[in-house]
């Protein structure tokens, strides 16, 4: 289960919090407008967070990865946003010049 401390630590300047409960969190990045669903999975000897993603509200979530904790899942999301906003456009620009 996500703790109250973990849920309160979600950066509300970075995310719109759509839903935050003890078993799952749904967020929207204010930077990319992408939606994220983080599901807490509990196993007998460890826990994990399943990270799901979609680009638009009407789309279905698809699996994006896993992280050992909610803070690490949020770091993964921020890394994805950075790639989407800063690295991906440069790669597209480079491909167009090469063609």
C-alpha positions in Angstrom: 0.0 0.0 0.0 1.1 3.6 -0.6 1.6 5.5 2.6 0.0 8.8 3.4 3.5 10.3 3.4 4.2 9.0 -0.1 0.9 10.3 -1.4 1.5 13.7 0.1 5.0 13.9 -1.4 3.6 13.9 -5.0 4.8 17.1 -6.6 1.5 19.0 -7.4 3.5 21.7 -9.3 4.5 19.0 -11.8 1.3 16.8 -11.8 -2.4 17.1 -11.8 -3.5 14.4 -9.3 -6.6 12.7 -10.7 -6.8 10.0 -8.1 -4.6 9.0 -5.2 -5.4 6.0 -3.1 -3.6 3.3 -1.1 -3.4 0.9 -4.1 -3.1 3.2 -7.1 -2.3 6.7 -8.2 -3.5 8.4 -11.5 -1.6 11.5 -12.5 -1.4 13.9 -15.5 1.9 15.5 -16.3 1.5 19.3 -16.6 4.5 19.3 -19.0 3.5 16.7 -21.6 -0.2 16.4 -20.7 0.3 12.6 -20.7 -1.6 10.4 -18.2 0.1 8.0 -15.8 -1.4 5.2 -13.6 0.8 3.7 -10.9 -0.4 0.5 -9.4 1.0 -0.8 -6.1 1.6 -4.5 -6.3 2.3 -6.5 -3.1 4.0 -9.8 -3.1 4.9 -12.1 -0.2 8.5 -10.8 0.1 8.5 -7.5 -1.9 6.4 -4.8 -3.4 6.6 -3.1 -6.8 4.9 -0.4 -8.7 3.5 -1.0 -12.2 3.7 2.1 -14.3 1.1 2.6 -17.1 0.9 5.4 -19.6 -1.4 7.0 -22.2 -1.1 10.1 -24.3 -4.7 11.2 -24.4 -7.6 10.8 -21.9 -9.7 8.7 -24.4 -6.8 6.2 -25.0 -6.3 3.0 -23.0 -3.3 2.7 -20.6 -0.4 0.6 -21.8 2.4 -0.8 -19.6 5.4 1.5 -19.4 7.6 -0.2 -16.8 8.1 -1.0 -13.1 9.7 0.7 -10.2 10.3 -0.4 -6.6 8.5 2.5 -5.0 6.2 5.4 -5.7 9.0 8.1 -5.6 11.1 6.0 -8.0 8.0 5.6 -10.3 7.6 9.3 -10.3 11.2 9.8 -11.2 10.7 7.4 -14.1 7.8 9.5 -15.3 9.8 12.7 -15.1 12.6 11.0 -17.1 10.1 10.0 -19.7 8.8 13.6 -19.9 12.3 14.9 -20.3 13.0 12.5 -23.1 9.7 13.3 -24.8 10.2 17.1 -24.5 13.9 17.5 -25.1 15.6 14.4 -26.6 12.9 13.1 -29.0 12.5 16.4 -30.8 16.3 16.6 -31.4 16.3 13.0 -32.8 13.4 13.8 -35.2 15.2 17.0 -36.3 18.4 15.1 -36.9 16.6 12.4 -39.0 14.9 15.1 -41.2 18.3 16.7 -41.9 19.9 13.4 -42.8 17.1 12.4 -45.2 
